């Protein structure tokens, strides 16, 4: 459809009660990335296929790779090689009691390290 999300947010912001939420690398925390799968599993046990939840999770699960692809595109635009580039990752906080694999930042970091990018 070739719709710019920032144009959509700007248009929606003209509504008096609109709260701006900008897209990010994915949903964080422990419950949001994991719990929908419990709901999907239980729904399937009861004979219902929850397409909306599954589709939403698919989009969110893809976001770390998408962010990495945006980073690669930005490096290419600056004529910088991905391998050997050094990138600072900001905004990836973790609580001490959470496992690392639930962080959306980890997916992007894993992709970057696989290509030889320094973080």
N, CA and C atoms as a LAMMPS dump frame, in Angstrom:
ITEM: TIMESTEP
0
ITEM: NUMBER OF ATOMS
357
ITEM: BOX BOUNDS ff ff ff
-5.0000000000000000e+02 5.0000000000000000e+02
-5.0000000000000000e+02 5.0000000000000000e+02
-5.0000000000000000e+02 5.0000000000000000e+02
ITEM: ATOMS id mol type element x y z
1 1 1 N 0.826 -1.199 0
2 1 2 C 0 0 0
3 1 3 C 0.864 1.254 0
4 2 1 N 2.13 1.123 0.349
5 2 2 C 3.066 2.245 0.319
6 2 3 C 2.575 3.435 1.144
7 3 1 N 2.197 3.145 2.385
8 3 2 C 1.73 4.195 3.31
9 3 3 C 2.828 4.449 4.334
10 4 1 N 3.219 5.699 4.484
11 4 2 C 4.255 6.076 5.446
12 4 3 C 3.625 6.172 6.836
13 5 1 N 4.112 5.366 7.765
14 5 2 C 3.538 5.328 9.113
15 5 3 C 3.647 6.678 9.809
16 6 1 N 4.688 7.422 9.518
17 6 2 C 4.835 8.733 10.157
18 6 3 C 3.763 9.702 9.661
19 7 1 N 3.348 9.569 8.397
20 7 2 C 2.237 10.381 7.879
21 7 3 C 0.93 10.009 8.57
22 8 1 N 0.738 8.728 8.824
23 8 2 C -0.47 8.267 9.512
24 8 3 C -0.504 8.811 10.939
25 9 1 N 0.631 8.732 11.635
26 9 2 C 0.704 9.242 13.01
27 9 3 C 0.451 10.745 13.035
28 10 1 N 1.041 11.465 12.092
29 10 2 C 0.847 12.917 12.027
30 10 3 C -0.621 13.268 11.791
31 11 1 N -1.284 12.53 10.91
32 11 2 C -2.704 12.784 10.645
33 11 3 C -3.551 12.445 11.868
34 12 1 N -3.255 11.308 12.501
35 12 2 C -4.027 10.903 13.677
36 12 3 C -3.835 11.874 14.828
37 13 1 N -2.671 12.505 14.902
38 13 2 C -2.37 13.435 15.997
39 13 3 C -3.22 14.704 15.939
40 14 1 N -3.926 14.915 14.844
41 14 2 C -4.814 16.082 14.765
42 14 3 C -6.099 15.858 15.564
43 15 1 N -6.347 14.609 15.962
44 15 2 C -7.519 14.304 16.777
45 15 3 C -7.229 14.706 18.223
46 16 1 N -8.167 15.305 18.882
47 16 2 C -7.951 15.888 20.213
48 16 3 C -7.524 14.873 21.272
49 17 1 N -7.948 13.622 21.167
50 17 2 C -7.647 12.645 22.213
51 17 3 C -6.667 11.558 21.773
52 18 1 N -5.89 11.856 20.76
53 18 2 C -4.939 10.871 20.238
54 18 3 C -3.661 10.856 21.076
55 19 1 N -3.206 9.676 21.452
56 19 2 C -1.923 9.493 22.135
57 19 3 C -0.934 8.897 21.153
58 20 1 N 0.197 9.531 21
59 20 2 C 1.186 9.087 20.032
60 20 3 C 1.985 7.91 20.587
61 21 1 N 2.037 6.843 19.812
62 21 2 C 2.887 5.698 20.104
63 21 3 C 3.693 5.412 18.845
64 22 1 N 4.994 5.576 18.924
65 22 2 C 5.834 5.368 17.753
66 22 3 C 6.264 3.909 17.667
67 23 1 N 6.35 3.393 16.442
68 23 2 C 6.785 2.005 16.291
69 23 3 C 8.217 1.839 16.76
70 24 1 N 8.5 0.674 17.325
71 24 2 C 9.843 0.399 17.822
72 24 3 C 10.328 -0.956 17.354
73 25 1 N 11.35 -1.438 18.007
74 25 2 C 11.964 -2.712 17.618
75 25 3 C 11.111 -3.912 18.013
76 26 1 N 10.055 -3.716 18.723
77 26 2 C 9.182 -4.81 19.137
78 26 3 C 8.642 -4.537 20.516
79 27 1 N 7.85 -5.449 20.996
80 27 2 C 7.304 -5.29 22.334
81 27 3 C 8.298 -5.847 23.332
82 28 1 N 8.433 -5.174 24.46
83 28 2 C 9.413 -5.596 25.444
84 28 3 C 8.766 -6.158 26.677
85 29 1 N 9.593 -6.396 27.648
86 29 2 C 9.113 -6.966 28.889
87 29 3 C 9.028 -8.469 28.79
88 30 1 N 8.363 -9.063 29.749
89 30 2 C 8.24 -10.518 29.73
90 30 3 C 6.893 -10.966 29.208
91 31 1 N 5.816 -10.32 29.611
92 31 2 C 4.493 -10.837 29.279
93 31 3 C 4.084 -10.573 27.833
94 32 1 N 4.313 -9.39 27.303
95 32 2 C 3.821 -9.07 25.963
96 32 3 C 4.421 -9.923 24.854
97 33 1 N 5.72 -10.239 24.882
98 33 2 C 6.24 -11.099 23.819
99 33 3 C 5.848 -12.566 23.965
100 34 1 N 5.488 -12.997 25.169
101 34 2 C 5.295 -14.421 25.428
102 34 3 C 3.827 -14.815 25.622
103 35 1 N 3.109 -14.076 26.415
104 35 2 C 1.765 -14.479 26.808
105 35 3 C 0.765 -14.673 25.667
106 36 1 N 0.818 -13.9 24.581
107 36 2 C -0.136 -14.174 23.499
108 36 3 C -0.05 -15.598 22.969
109 37 1 N 1.144 -16.197 23.033
110 37 2 C 1.266 -17.575 22.572
111 37 3 C 0.511 -18.547 23.474
112 38 1 N 0.447 -18.245 24.769
113 38 2 C -0.363 -19.076 25.667
114 38 3 C -1.83 -19.002 25.272
115 39 1 N -2.291 -17.805 24.968
116 39 2 C -3.681 -17.61 24.557
117 39 3 C -3.964 -18.327 23.236
118 40 1 N -3.053 -18.224 22.284
119 40 2 C -3.22 -18.892 20.987
120 40 3 C -3.272 -20.402 21.178
121 41 1 N -2.374 -20.938 22.002
122 41 2 C -2.347 -22.381 22.247
123 41 3 C -3.651 -22.863 22.869
124 42 1 N -4.124 -22.142 23.876
125 42 2 C -5.375 -22.529 24.534
126 42 3 C -6.548 -22.422 23.579
127 43 1 N -6.569 -21.366 22.774
128 43 2 C -7.652 -21.199 21.8
129 43 3 C -7.657 -22.355 20.807
130 44 1 N -6.475 -22.772 20.345
131 44 2 C -6.403 -23.887 19.399
132 44 3 C -6.847 -25.199 20.04
133 45 1 N -6.543 -25.372 21.338
134 45 2 C -7.022 -26.562 22.054
135 45 3 C -8.548 -26.606 22.073
136 46 1 N -9.157 -25.422 22.06
137 46 2 C -10.62 -25.326 22.083
138 46 3 C -11.218 -25.257 20.676
139 47 1 N -10.363 -25.432 19.649
140 47 2 C -10.851 -25.468 18.279
141 47 3 C -10.968 -24.113 17.6
142 48 1 N -10.346 -23.102 18.138
143 48 2 C -10.431 -21.76 17.547
144 48 3 C -9.038 -21.316 17.124
145 49 1 N -8.927 -20.79 15.906
146 49 2 C -7.65 -20.274 15.421
147 49 3 C -7.706 -18.748 15.46
148 50 1 N -6.942 -18.162 16.355
149 50 2 C -6.972 -16.706 16.533
150 50 3 C -6.002 -16.039 15.565
151 51 1 N -6.502 -15.727 14.379
152 51 2 C -5.665 -15.169 13.322
153 51 3 C -5.099 -13.798 13.685
154 52 1 N -5.865 -12.992 14.384
155 52 2 C -5.412 -11.637 14.702
156 52 3 C -4.224 -11.675 15.657
157 53 1 N -4.311 -12.477 16.7
158 53 2 C -3.206 -12.568 17.661
159 53 3 C -1.976 -13.149 16.985
160 54 1 N -2.158 -14.2 16.199
161 54 2 C -1.039 -14.827 15.496
162 54 3 C -0.386 -13.846 14.526
163 55 1 N -1.192 -13.094 13.79
164 55 2 C -0.649 -12.112 12.844
165 55 3 C 0.097 -11.002 13.578
166 56 1 N -0.453 -10.537 14.688
167 56 2 C 0.207 -9.5 15.468
168 56 3 C 1.547 -9.956 15.999
169 57 1 N 1.593 -11.185 16.491
170 57 2 C 2.855 -11.724 16.995
171 57 3 C 3.859 -11.896 15.861
172 58 1 N 3.399 -12.293 14.679
173 58 2 C 4.31 -12.453 13.544
174 58 3 C 4.962 -11.116 13.188
175 59 1 N 4.181 -10.06 13.196
176 59 2 C 4.723 -8.725 12.915
177 59 3 C 5.734 -8.341 13.991
178 60 1 N 5.365 -8.507 15.253
179 60 2 C 6.257 -8.136 16.349
180 60 3 C 7.519 -8.992 16.371
181 61 1 N 7.389 -10.271 16.057
182 61 2 C 8.56 -11.154 16.046
183 61 3 C 9.545 -10.771 14.944
184 62 1 N 9.04 -10.201 13.853
185 62 2 C 9.887 -9.809 12.734
186 62 3 C 10.601 -8.472 12.971
187 63 1 N 10.121 -7.661 13.903
188 63 2 C 10.642 -6.305 14.079
189 63 3 C 12.145 -6.23 14.373
190 64 1 N 12.735 -7.089 15.2
191 64 2 C 14.189 -6.977 15.401
192 64 3 C 14.978 -7.131 14.1
193 65 1 N 14.578 -8.087 13.263
194 65 2 C 15.251 -8.259 11.98
195 65 3 C 15.006 -7.041 11.087
196 66 1 N 13.787 -6.511 11.119
197 66 2 C 13.459 -5.319 10.33
198 66 3 C 14.324 -4.135 10.75
199 67 1 N 14.5 -3.943 12.052
200 67 2 C 15.344 -2.85 12.547
201 67 3 C 16.778 -3.048 12.071
202 68 1 N 17.248 -4.282 12.126
203 68 2 C 18.597 -4.561 11.625
204 68 3 C 18.701 -4.257 10.134
205 69 1 N 17.692 -4.633 9.358
206 69 2 C 17.696 -4.338 7.921
207 69 3 C 17.71 -2.836 7.662
208 70 1 N 16.991 -2.064 8.487
209 70 2 C 17.031 -0.605 8.362
210 70 3 C 18.431 -0.079 8.65
211 71 1 N 19.089 -0.665 9.632
212 71 2 C 20.457 -0.276 9.975
213 71 3 C 21.404 -0.568 8.813
214 72 1 N 21.274 -1.744 8.207
215 72 2 C 22.106 -2.102 7.056
216 72 3 C 21.853 -1.126 5.908
217 73 1 N 20.59 -0.798 5.651
218 73 2 C 20.261 0.17 4.595
219 73 3 C 20.903 1.523 4.874
220 74 1 N 20.856 1.966 6.131
221 74 2 C 21.448 3.26 6.494
222 74 3 C 22.961 3.237 6.294
223 75 1 N 23.595 2.133 6.669
224 75 2 C 25.046 2.021 6.448
225 75 3 C 25.368 2.034 4.958
226 76 1 N 24.572 1.343 4.17
227 76 2 C 24.794 1.318 2.722
228 76 3 C 24.633 2.709 2.116
229 77 1 N 23.643 3.463 2.599
230 77 2 C 23.448 4.826 2.093
231 77 3 C 24.65 5.708 2.398
232 78 1 N 25.335 5.424 3.507
233 78 2 C 26.535 6.184 3.883
234 78 3 C 27.8 5.562 3.288
235 79 1 N 27.597 4.538 2.446
236 79 2 C 28.707 3.814 1.814
237 79 3 C 29.677 3.239 2.841
238 80 1 N 29.105 2.672 3.906
239 80 2 C 29.891 2.015 4.961
240 80 3 C 29.638 0.516 4.891
241 81 1 N 30.684 -0.255 5.06
242 81 2 C 30.546 -1.708 5.082
243 81 3 C 29.875 -2.125 6.378
244 82 1 N 29.047 -3.141 6.301
245 82 2 C 28.413 -3.66 7.513
246 82 3 C 29.469 -4.325 8.385
247 83 1 N 30.265 -5.187 7.762
248 83 2 C 31.312 -5.89 8.516
249 83 3 C 32.342 -4.881 8.998
250 84 1 N 32.613 -4.899 10.284
251 84 2 C 33.583 -4.001 10.876
252 84 3 C 33.014 -2.68 11.352
253 85 1 N 31.773 -2.365 10.979
254 85 2 C 31.151 -1.131 11.473
255 85 3 C 30.871 -1.269 12.956
256 86 1 N 30.987 -0.174 13.672
257 86 2 C 30.698 -0.17 15.104
258 86 3 C 29.422 0.625 15.325
259 87 1 N 28.494 0.017 16.048
260 87 2 C 27.179 0.599 16.264
261 87 3 C 26.88 0.61 17.754
262 88 1 N 26.322 1.696 18.234
263 88 2 C 25.915 1.793 19.631
264 88 3 C 24.428 1.451 19.715
265 89 1 N 24.081 0.559 20.614
266 89 2 C 22.686 0.175 20.827
267 89 3 C 22.196 0.893 22.075
268 90 1 N 21.202 1.759 21.907
269 90 2 C 20.641 2.516 23.023
270 90 3 C 19.204 2.101 23.283
271 91 1 N 18.788 2.2 24.497
272 91 2 C 17.391 1.971 24.834
273 91 3 C 17.01 0.535 25.072
274 92 1 N 17.97 -0.346 25.192
275 92 2 C 17.669 -1.758 25.415
276 92 3 C 17.855 -2.126 26.869
277 93 1 N 16.915 -1.78 27.706
278 93 2 C 17.04 -2.094 29.128
279 93 3 C 16.473 -3.456 29.444
280 94 1 N 17.025 -4.07 30.448
281 94 2 C 16.522 -5.361 30.914
282 94 3 C 16.404 -5.326 32.428
283 95 1 N 15.399 -5.965 32.933
284 95 2 C 15.266 -6.135 34.379
285 95 3 C 16.079 -7.353 34.789
286 96 1 N 16.65 -7.298 35.955
287 96 2 C 17.556 -8.357 36.39
288 96 3 C 16.908 -9.737 36.45
289 97 1 N 15.617 -9.816 36.65
290 97 2 C 14.976 -11.12 36.809
291 97 3 C 14.443 -11.694 35.493
292 98 1 N 14.631 -10.973 34.381
293 98 2 C 14.132 -11.47 33.099
294 98 3 C 15.243 -12.16 32.316
295 99 1 N 14.833 -13.13 31.551
296 99 2 C 15.796 -13.803 30.683
297 99 3 C 16.16 -12.882 29.528
298 100 1 N 17.367 -12.998 29.039
299 100 2 C 17.824 -12.129 27.958
300 100 3 C 17.034 -12.348 26.677
301 101 1 N 16.61 -13.571 26.386
302 101 2 C 15.998 -13.851 25.101
303 101 3 C 14.641 -13.182 24.9
304 102 1 N 14.046 -12.598 25.922
305 102 2 C 12.768 -11.918 25.722
306 102 3 C 12.964 -10.47 25.285
307 103 1 N 14.193 -10.001 25.232
308 103 2 C 14.461 -8.638 24.8
309 103 3 C 14.494 -8.576 23.285
310 104 1 N 13.728 -7.649 22.712
311 104 2 C 13.724 -7.477 21.262
312 104 3 C 15.069 -6.977 20.759
313 105 1 N 15.818 -6.304 21.617
314 105 2 C 17.133 -5.808 21.231
315 105 3 C 18.06 -6.981 20.93
316 106 1 N 17.891 -8.077 21.647
317 106 2 C 18.761 -9.235 21.455
318 106 3 C 18.682 -9.769 20.03
319 107 1 N 17.49 -9.783 19.437
320 107 2 C 17.35 -10.269 18.06
321 107 3 C 18.145 -9.432 17.082
322 108 1 N 18.077 -8.119 17.227
323 108 2 C 18.839 -7.228 16.35
324 108 3 C 20.332 -7.385 16.604
325 109 1 N 20.72 -7.525 17.875
326 109 2 C 22.14 -7.702 18.21
327 109 3 C 22.669 -9.006 17.619
328 110 1 N 21.895 -10.072 17.68
329 110 2 C 22.336 -11.348 17.137
330 110 3 C 22.558 -11.24 15.634
331 111 1 N 21.659 -10.558 14.926
332 111 2 C 21.814 -10.363 13.48
333 111 3 C 23.069 -9.56 13.183
334 112 1 N 23.307 -8.516 13.969
335 112 2 C 24.466 -7.664 13.749
336 112 3 C 25.762 -8.434 13.976
337 113 1 N 25.811 -9.217 15.047
338 113 2 C 27.02 -9.959 15.353
339 113 3 C 27.282 -11.033 14.305
340 114 1 N 26.215 -11.601 13.737
341 114 2 C 26.36 -12.635 12.706
342 114 3 C 27.051 -12.071 11.471
343 115 1 N 26.841 -10.789 11.178
344 115 2 C 27.429 -10.173 9.985
345 115 3 C 28.793 -9.555 10.259
346 116 1 N 29.268 -9.624 11.493
347 116 2 C 30.57 -9.071 11.808
348 116 3 C 30.532 -7.616 12.238
349 117 1 N 29.36 -7.105 12.507
350 117 2 C 29.235 -5.718 12.971
351 117 3 C 29.585 -5.676 14.448
352 118 1 N 30.331 -4.668 14.851
353 118 2 C 30.689 -4.51 16.249
354 118 3 C 29.64 -3.713 17
355 119 1 N 29.28 -4.196 18.165
356 119 2 C 28.276 -3.498 18.982
357 119 3 C 28.904 -3.06 20.274
